[in-house]
Structure formats: structure tokens, C-alpha cells
């Protein structure tokens, strides 16, 4: 009998160890935890130009996309305020697109610039009631094997630039803090 409970405990521990690192939901409270970090490891080159008009890209799956979920829950005494999500990668020839999706509200911030080594999205008006889940979706639109770092900051100190002109088609997000260095 003792062995059965020990085997059950060992099996449960092995199952937890087998879960991906981003499987547990981290809490961003702005007091104890002001910054979250995730790493997206891209293992194969991708070119998804053929899907340029493929509707809602937040529904994509691995290996095309990687998703990280966290709970936005300001701690007692911390005001509801904007938070930022920045992704960064190695090679300027790569093209990643960033989406921030709120549970039951859809996409609340995005950045889909065509070049660079980082992108920024700011959720300027997070859910007024704490405790909502947000999912970061990274679309590996045009990618090489690489590591993409994800940084979520609350409250954010990031600022959105206002120098980029609006696109002629009105479809691609602009002013999403594209960085080439």
C-alpha cells in the first residue's frame, strides 16, 4: 500500500516536470511582480508570406505561433494602469508579429511591423476589474531558428513613438516601437 501512494506521487511529479515552462499562469500584480519574462524558442525557419491575408492570426498554433498566458491582477494599493509587452529577437531579417489578447475581449494590443529586432505593444486600458487573463501571441511570420525574449512590464515605463506615418491600406499597425538595434 505504501508503494502505491509513493508511485502515485512520483508519477504526479513527473507529469508536472513534463509540462512546458510557460504552462503555469504567472501573476502580474505591479507590487511583488512588476516584470514577467518568457522565452520563445523557434526551432525551424518559417516563411508565411502566402498567408498574408489569413484573417485572425491569434488563432494560430505551434510551430507557426507561440502563446504565453498571464494573470493581470493589480495588488492591493496598486492602481489599474497600462502594461507593456516587448518581444526581441536576433536577426533584423526576421518578422515576428505580436498580439495581446484579453480573455473574452479579443485583441487589445498588437504590433505587426515588417522589420527590426523588437516590437512593443502597450495595453493602455487594461480590464478595470483585476483578475483577467491575457495571452501573448507571437506569430513567427518570417523566422529563422532563434530565441525570442518576451518582457511584460506593469506599470510600464515604455512609451509609444509617434513618428511613423499611417499606412496607406490602414491594415498594418504602426507606431508599435519597432527597433532595428
Phi, psi and omega in degrees: 000318180298322182294324181298314180291326178292319179295319178299316180296317179296317179297319179296319178297321178294322178295317178296320180293333182280346179292146177299156183301329183268014183286327179277144183274118177277154181249128176257107186248352178077001180235290178284318180238108180257342182223134173246146177233137174228157175232129179252115180260115179264120187259346181222146178296145179222144172221107184251029179302328181297340181260024187302331180252020185281074171027226185282105182281354178286350178269004183289164183235166175297145007273357181298320184225161171232144182232140176231134181244142175217163180256123176268109185215084180306133180291164178303130180089354179257124181286148172298125184209165179300150171230159183238154174231123178239134171246147179218144181220184191268313192254127182295348178279350180277157180223104175253148175241140186244131177228141174241120185244130177262139179306132178063009180233352180080199183289126181249348176198150179201160174212123181228047180293162188263358181199170176120192179231007173198159175218153182229138171230135179243127174269098188281341182224073181296164180310130183293336178261120182299156174105016178270144176272141174237143178240129175267125178247123177249113179269119179278066188302309175219106190222153171252165173303126188194171171247128178252124178266143181237129178234124177249129184231130177215126353289151185279148171252358180290149176234141179274129178290159180236025185266339184282135177285159176291144178288153181297323183275348179071007186264320185276131179300143178237173180052042180252037172057045175299133178235135179254007178219000000 
